Amino acid sequence: MERVGCTLTATYAHPRPAPTNFLPAISTMASSYRDRFPHSNLTHSLSLPWRPSTYYKVSSSTPSVAPYCTRSQRVSENTMLPFVSNRTTFFTRYTPDDWYRSNLTNYQESKTSRHNSEKLRVDTSRLIQDKYQQTRKTQADTTQNLGERVNDIGFWKSEIIHELDEMIGETNALTDVKKRLERALMETEAPLQVARECLFHREKRMGIDLVHDEVETQLLTEVDTILCCQERMKLHLDKAIAQLAADRASQHELEKDLSDKQTAYRIDDKCHHLRNTSDGVGSFRGVERVDATVSVPESWAKFTDDNILRSQSERAASAKLRDDIENLLVVTANEMWNQFNKVNLSFTNRIAETADAKNKIQTHLAKTLQEIFQTEMTIESIKKAIKDKTAFLKVAQTRLDERTRRPNIELCRDMAQLRRG
């Protein structure tokens, strides 16, 4: 007997040669036996109810003894025809040796058939056991493969969950930084408006005070600094918005992959725990011919690994962007504060200079006003002196008028005439 799992080499697998037919037709053999054994009771045996009609329908002898089958006897008496023998001679066709050889051949064929049948039964039993063991081994291997598959899905699921938690935390952190950046951008509007209003109000200066001084230079620098900081903040804000979109896209892919992994884990775990005695086990015809797979283990693992790597890359870019935004907030705040301090210092210096100039002008103004007052008093004194000289003028003019009346030669230009004033 071969070992379990080996190819069967039973003799029944080969065609058996057809045995030589040594037996004559039943009709002729019956008549020959009747002639050879005239006192035998062969017709009785040929009239039994179990005889096959194929070989004995040509025989029409009326059965004489069949005490236990009266119905068959009545049918035979009423319907069967008289026996007509086809023998035309009194000599037999076969010898006893032929008869013994025929029996021996039948015995050997029967023995061979029984041996083949026994071997077939043994081989069939062994085949059944072999296939049973093979089926059990295949089922055990499949169960083990399902267990390994469940472990693989569980591993990747844990990796996705870990990366998803990290990505959610990074997305929340980037969202907080983005909100801080938006608030900082909004808060720069007030200093910018103040600087512009200062420039606007300084245009109201008049005359020589409308000067391009250090304060105006620092104010223009402050406006440029704030605008530059706003541009950088807007640029990083756009980057943060784009990075948040990329982070959420990666998070969505991870969540979708995790949902698929959870469904696959539930299905494979259920299949892993199925047994031959489990409930819900049934036959599904043709399911083995349906190939609904879309990936192989390598591409399946690569898909999840690519999702995790993409998420890690986006998370690293998000962390770098967060650091850049943090640094930007610190740098822009320092720049604006430094420029604000410079503007205030310029304003302080300019105010001090203006106050000093104002004080000096006020001092000079007081002195000038005093001088003006003294000058006005002098003018009044002059006017009074002029007024006081009117009487003297009148006397002099009267004297001149009177001396014009001197006659002839008496109109002399003497000292009195010359000193008329």
C-alpha positions as CSV (number, residue, x, y, z in Angstrom):
1,M,0.0,0.0,0.0
2,E,1.4,3.4,-1.0
3,R,2.0,6.2,1.5
4,V,-0.6,9.0,2.0
5,G,-0.3,11.7,-0.6
6,C,1.4,9.4,-3.2
7,T,0.0,8.7,-6.7
8,L,-2.2,5.7,-6.7
9,T,-1.1,2.8,-8.9
10,A,-3.9,0.3,-8.4
11,T,-4.6,-2.2,-11.1
12,Y,-8.1,-1.1,-11.5
13,A,-6.8,2.0,-13.1
14,H,-5.8,-0.1,-16.2
15,P,-8.3,-1.6,-18.5
16,R,-9.0,-5.3,-17.9
17,P,-8.9,-7.6,-21.0
18,A,-12.2,-9.0,-22.0
19,P,-12.6,-12.7,-20.9
20,T,-13.0,-15.4,-23.6
21,N,-16.6,-16.5,-23.8
22,F,-16.6,-20.3,-23.3
23,L,-20.3,-20.6,-22.6
24,P,-22.9,-21.3,-25.3
25,A,-26.3,-19.8,-25.7
26,I,-28.7,-20.7,-23.0
27,S,-31.3,-22.3,-25.4
28,T,-28.9,-24.7,-26.9
29,M,-27.2,-25.5,-23.6
30,A,-30.5,-26.3,-22.0
31,S,-31.5,-28.8,-24.6
32,S,-28.0,-30.4,-24.5
33,Y,-28.3,-30.8,-20.8
34,R,-31.7,-32.4,-21.1
35,D,-30.3,-34.9,-23.6
36,R,-27.2,-35.6,-21.5
37,F,-29.1,-35.9,-18.3
38,P,-32.6,-37.2,-19.2
39,H,-33.7,-37.9,-15.7
40,S,-32.5,-34.6,-14.3
41,N,-35.0,-32.0,-13.1
42,L,-33.4,-29.0,-15.0
43,T,-36.7,-27.7,-16.3
44,H,-37.8,-27.3,-12.8
45,S,-34.8,-25.1,-12.1
46,L,-35.3,-23.1,-15.3
47,S,-38.9,-22.3,-14.4
48,L,-38.0,-20.5,-11.2
49,P,-39.4,-16.9,-10.8
50,W,-35.9,-15.4,-10.6
51,R,-34.7,-16.6,-14.0
52,P,-33.7,-13.8,-16.4
53,S,-36.0,-13.6,-19.3
54,T,-33.2,-12.5,-21.7
55,Y,-31.6,-16.0,-21.8
56,Y,-34.7,-18.1,-21.3
57,K,-37.4,-16.6,-23.3
58,V,-36.8,-19.1,-26.2
59,S,-37.5,-22.0,-23.8
60,S,-41.2,-23.1,-23.6
61,S,-41.1,-26.2,-21.5
62,T,-44.0,-26.4,-19.1
63,P,-42.8,-26.5,-15.5
64,S,-44.1,-29.5,-13.6
65,V,-42.7,-28.9,-10.2
66,A,-43.0,-25.5,-8.5
67,P,-45.0,-26.1,-5.4
68,Y,-44.1,-22.8,-3.8
69,C,-45.0,-20.6,-6.8
70,T,-48.6,-21.5,-8.0
71,R,-49.1,-18.1,-9.6
72,S,-46.0,-18.6,-11.8
73,Q,-47.2,-22.2,-12.6
74,R,-50.6,-20.9,-13.7
75,V,-49.1,-18.2,-15.9
76,S,-46.8,-20.8,-17.5
77,E,-49.6,-23.2,-18.2
78,N,-51.8,-20.6,-19.8
79,T,-49.2,-18.5,-21.7
80,M,-46.0,-20.4,-22.5
81,L,-45.5,-22.1,-25.8
82,P,-44.3,-25.7,-26.2
83,F,-40.5,-26.1,-26.1
84,V,-38.9,-26.3,-29.5
85,S,-35.3,-27.4,-29.5
86,N,-32.8,-26.1,-32.1
87,R,-30.7,-29.2,-31.8
88,T,-30.4,-31.2,-35.0
89,T,-28.0,-33.7,-33.6
90,F,-27.6,-36.0,-30.6
91,F,-24.0,-34.9,-30.1
92,T,-23.0,-32.3,-27.4
93,R,-21.1,-29.1,-28.4
94,Y,-18.7,-28.8,-25.4
95,T,-16.7,-31.4,-23.4
96,P,-16.4,-31.6,-19.6
97,D,-13.0,-30.2,-19.9
98,D,-14.5,-27.1,-21.6
99,W,-17.0,-26.9,-18.8
100,Y,-14.3,-27.1,-16.1
101,R,-12.1,-24.6,-17.9
102,S,-15.0,-22.2,-18.2
103,N,-15.7,-22.6,-14.5
104,L,-12.0,-22.1,-13.7
105,T,-11.9,-19.0,-15.9
106,N,-15.0,-17.7,-14.1
107,Y,-13.4,-18.4,-10.7
108,Q,-10.2,-16.7,-11.7
109,E,-12.1,-13.7,-13.1
110,S,-14.2,-13.5,-10.0
111,K,-11.1,-13.7,-7.8
112,T,-9.4,-11.1,-9.9
113,S,-12.5,-8.9,-9.7
114,R,-12.7,-9.3,-6.0
115,H,-9.0,-8.6,-5.6
116,N,-9.4,-5.5,-7.7
117,S,-12.5,-4.5,-5.9
118,E,-10.7,-5.0,-2.5
119,K,-7.7,-3.0,-3.7
120,L,-10.0,-0.3,-5.1
121,R,-11.8,-0.1,-1.7
122,V,-8.4,0.1,0.1
123,D,-7.2,2.7,-2.3
124,T,-10.5,4.6,-2.1
125,S,-10.3,4.5,1.7
126,R,-6.7,5.7,1.6
127,L,-7.7,8.4,-0.9
128,I,-10.5,9.5,1.4
129,Q,-8.1,9.7,4.3
130,D,-5.5,11.4,2.2
131,K,-7.9,14.0,0.9
132,Y,-9.3,14.5,4.4
133,Q,-5.9,15.1,5.9
134,Q,-5.0,17.3,2.9
135,T,-8.2,19.3,3.3
136,R,-7.6,19.7,7.1
137,K,-4.0,20.8,6.4
138,T,-5.2,23.2,3.7
139,Q,-7.8,24.6,6.1
140,A,-5.2,24.9,8.9
141,D,-2.8,26.6,6.5
142,T,-5.6,29.0,5.4
143,T,-6.5,29.7,9.0
144,Q,-2.9,30.4,9.8
145,N,-2.6,32.7,6.7
146,L,-5.8,34.4,7.9
147,G,-4.3,34.9,11.3
148,E,-1.1,36.3,9.8
149,R,-3.2,38.5,7.6
150,V,-5.2,39.7,10.6
151,N,-1.9,40.5,12.4
152,D,-0.6,42.4,9.4
153,I,-3.8,44.4,9.2
154,G,-3.7,45.1,12.9
155,F,-0.1,46.3,12.6
156,W,-0.8,48.6,9.8
157,K,-4.0,49.8,11.5
158,S,-2.0,50.7,14.6
159,E,0.6,52.5,12.5
160,I,-2.2,54.4,10.7
161,I,-3.9,55.3,14.1
162,H,-0.5,56.5,15.5
163,E,0.2,58.6,12.4
164,L,-3.4,59.9,12.3
165,D,-3.2,61.0,15.9
166,E,0.1,62.8,15.1
167,M,-1.4,64.4,12.0
168,I,-4.5,65.6,14.0
169,G,-2.2,67.1,16.6
170,E,-0.1,68.8,14.0
171,T,-3.1,70.1,12.2
172,N,-4.5,71.6,15.4
173,A,-1.2,73.1,16.2
174,L,-0.9,74.6,12.7
175,T,-4.4,75.9,13.0
176,D,-3.6,77.7,16.3
177,V,-0.5,79.2,14.8
178,K,-2.5,80.3,11.8
179,K,-5.0,82.0,14.0
180,R,-2.2,83.8,15.9
181,L,-0.7,84.9,12.6
182,E,-4.1,86.3,11.5
183,R,-4.5,88.2,14.8
184,A,-0.9,89.5,14.5
185,L,-1.7,90.6,10.9
186,M,-4.8,92.4,12.1
187,E,-3.0,94.1,14.9
188,T,-0.4,95.6,12.5
189,E,-3.2,97.7,11.0
190,A,-3.3,100.0,14.1
191,P,0.4,101.0,14.1
192,L,0.3,101.4,10.3
193,Q,-2.7,103.7,10.6
194,V,-1.0,105.7,13.4
195,A,2.1,106.2,11.3
196,R,0.2,107.3,8.3
197,E,-1.9,109.7,10.4
198,C,1.3,111.1,11.9
199,L,2.6,111.7,8.4
200,F,-0.7,113.2,7.4
201,H,-0.8,115.6,10.3
202,R,2.8,116.6,9.9
203,E,1.9,117.9,6.4
204,K,-0.1,120.6,8.2
205,R,3.2,122.2,9.3
206,M,3.7,125.7,7.9
207,G,6.6,127.6,6.5
208,I,10.0,126.6,7.4
209,D,8.6,124.0,9.9
210,L,7.5,121.9,6.9
211,V,10.9,120.2,6.9
212,H,11.9,116.6,6.0
213,D,13.4,115.8,9.4
214,E,14.4,112.6,11.2
215,V,10.9,112.1,12.5
216,E,9.5,112.0,9.0
217,T,12.2,109.7,7.8
218,Q,11.6,107.3,10.7
219,L,7.8,107.4,10.1
220,L,8.3,106.5,6.5
221,T,10.6,103.7,7.5
222,E,8.0,102.5,10.0
223,V,5.3,102.4,7.4
224,D,7.6,100.5,5.0
225,T,8.6,98.1,7.8
226,I,4.9,97.4,8.7
227,L,4.0,96.9,5.1
228,C,6.9,94.5,4.6
229,C,6.0,92.6,7.7
230,Q,2.4,92.4,6.5
231,E,3.5,91.0,3.2
232,R,5.6,88.3,4.8
233,M,2.7,87.5,7.2
234,K,0.3,87.2,4.3
235,L,2.7,85.0,2.4
236,H,3.1,82.7,5.4
237,L,-0.6,82.8,5.9
238,D,-1.2,81.6,2.4
239,K,1.4,78.9,3.0
240,A,-0.4,77.9,6.2
241,I,-3.8,77.7,4.4
242,A,-2.3,75.5,1.7
243,Q,-0.4,73.3,4.2
244,L,-3.6,72.9,6.2
245,A,-5.4,71.7,3.0
246,A,-2.6,69.3,2.4
247,D,-2.7,68.1,6.0
248,R,-6.4,67.6,5.9
249,A,-6.1,65.7,2.6
250,S,-3.5,63.4,4.1
251,Q,-5.7,63.0,7.2
252,H,-8.6,62.1,5.0
253,E,-6.6,59.5,3.1
254,L,-5.4,58.0,6.5
255,E,-9.0,58.0,7.8
256,K,-10.3,56.3,4.6
257,D,-7.5,53.8,4.8
258,L,-8.2,53.2,8.5
259,S,-11.9,52.7,7.8
260,D,-11.0,50.1,5.1
261,K,-8.5,48.5,7.4
262,Q,-11.1,48.2,10.2
263,T,-13.6,46.7,7.8
264,A,-11.1,44.2,6.5
265,Y,-9.9,43.4,10.0
266,R,-13.4,42.7,11.1
267,I,-14.1,40.5,8.1
268,D,-10.8,38.6,8.2
269,D,-11.0,38.1,12.0
270,K,-14.5,36.7,11.5
271,C,-13.1,34.4,8.7
272,H,-10.2,33.4,11.0
273,H,-12.5,32.3,13.7
274,L,-14.8,30.3,11.4
275,R,-14.9,26.6,12.0
276,N,-16.7,23.7,10.4
277,T,-19.2,23.8,13.2
278,S,-19.7,27.6,13.2
279,D,-23.1,29.2,12.5
280,G,-23.6,30.9,9.2
281,V,-21.4,28.5,7.2
282,G,-23.0,27.7,3.9
283,S,-22.4,26.9,0.2
284,F,-21.9,29.6,-2.3
285,R,-21.8,28.2,-5.8
286,G,-19.3,29.7,-8.1
287,V,-17.7,32.0,-5.5
288,E,-14.3,30.4,-6.1
289,R,-14.3,31.6,-9.7
290,V,-14.9,35.2,-8.7
291,D,-11.7,37.2,-8.4
292,A,-12.6,40.5,-6.7
293,T,-9.1,41.3,-5.6
294,V,-7.4,44.5,-6.8
295,S,-4.0,44.3,-5.1
296,V,-1.3,41.9,-4.0
297,P,0.3,41.9,-0.6
298,E,3.2,44.0,-1.9
299,S,1.0,46.7,-3.5
300,W,-1.3,46.6,-0.5
301,A,1.5,47.2,2.0
302,K,3.0,49.8,-0.3
303,F,-0.3,51.7,-0.5
304,T,-0.6,52.1,3.3
305,D,3.2,52.8,3.6
306,D,2.9,55.5,0.9
307,N,0.0,57.1,2.8
308,I,2.0,57.1,6.1
309,L,5.1,58.4,4.3
310,R,3.0,61.2,2.6
311,S,1.4,62.0,6.0
312,Q,4.8,62.1,7.7
313,S,6.2,64.4,4.9
314,E,3.2,66.7,5.2
315,R,3.6,66.7,8.9
316,A,7.3,67.6,8.7
317,A,6.5,70.4,6.3
318,S,3.7,71.6,8.6
319,A,6.1,71.5,11.6
320,K,8.7,73.5,9.7
321,L,6.1,76.0,8.6
322,R,4.9,76.4,12.2
323,D,8.5,77.1,13.2
324,D,8.9,79.6,10.4
325,I,5.6,81.3,11.5
326,E,6.8,81.4,15.1
327,N,10.1,83.0,14.0
328,L,8.3,85.4,11.7
329,L,6.0,86.5,14.5
330,V,9.0,87.1,16.8
331,V,11.1,88.8,14.0
332,T,8.3,91.1,12.8
333,A,7.3,92.0,16.3
334,N,10.9,92.9,17.1
335,E,11.3,94.9,13.8
336,M,8.1,96.8,14.4
337,W,8.9,97.5,18.0
338,N,12.4,98.6,17.2
339,Q,11.1,101.0,14.5
340,F,8.4,102.2,16.9
341,N,11.0,103.0,19.5
342,K,13.1,104.8,16.9
343,V,10.1,106.8,15.8
344,N,9.3,107.6,19.4
345,L,13.0,108.6,20.0
346,S,12.9,110.8,16.9
347,F,9.7,112.4,18.1
348,T,11.2,113.0,21.5
349,N,14.3,114.5,20.1
350,R,12.3,116.6,17.6
351,I,9.9,117.7,20.3
352,A,12.9,118.7,22.5
353,E,14.4,120.6,19.7
354,T,11.1,122.3,18.9
355,A,10.5,123.1,22.5
356,D,14.1,124.6,22.8
357,A,13.6,126.6,19.7
358,K,10.2,127.7,21.0
359,N,11.7,128.8,24.3
360,K,14.4,130.7,22.6
361,I,11.9,132.4,20.3
362,Q,9.8,133.3,23.2
363,T,12.8,134.8,24.9
364,H,13.7,136.8,21.9
365,L,10.1,137.7,21.4
366,A,9.9,139.2,24.9
367,K,13.1,141.2,24.3
368,T,11.8,142.3,21.0
369,L,8.5,143.3,22.4
370,Q,10.4,145.3,25.1
371,E,12.4,146.9,22.5
372,I,9.3,147.8,20.5
373,F,7.8,149.3,23.6
374,Q,10.9,151.4,24.2
375,T,10.9,152.5,20.7
376,E,7.3,153.5,20.9
377,M,8.0,155.5,24.0
378,T,10.9,157.2,22.2
379,I,8.5,158.0,19.4
380,E,6.1,159.5,21.8
381,S,8.8,161.6,23.4
382,I,9.9,162.8,20.0
383,K,6.3,163.7,19.1
384,K,6.0,165.6,22.4
385,A,9.3,167.3,21.8
386,I,8.1,168.3,18.3
387,K,4.9,169.6,19.7
388,D,6.8,171.5,22.3
389,K,8.9,173.2,19.6
390,T,5.7,174.7,18.0
391,A,5.8,177.9,20.0
392,F,9.4,178.5,19.2
393,L,8.6,178.0,15.5
394,K,5.8,180.4,15.7
395,V,8.0,183.1,17.3
396,A,10.7,182.6,14.7
397,Q,8.3,182.7,11.9
398,T,6.6,185.8,13.3
399,R,10.0,187.5,13.6
400,L,10.8,186.7,10.0
401,D,7.5,187.9,8.8
402,E,7.9,191.1,10.7
403,R,11.5,191.7,9.4
404,T,10.2,191.5,5.9
405,R,8.7,194.8,6.4
406,R,11.9,196.6,7.0
407,P,12.3,199.4,4.4
408,N,14.8,199.5,1.6
409,I,18.4,199.0,2.6
410,E,17.4,197.8,6.1
411,L,16.6,194.4,4.6
412,C,20.0,193.2,5.6
413,R,21.1,189.5,5.9
414,D,22.5,189.9,9.3
415,M,23.2,187.4,12.0
416,A,19.6,187.6,13.3
417,Q,18.3,186.9,9.8
418,L,20.6,183.8,9.4
419,R,19.7,182.2,12.7
420,R,16.0,182.3,12.1
421,G,15.6,178.7,13.0
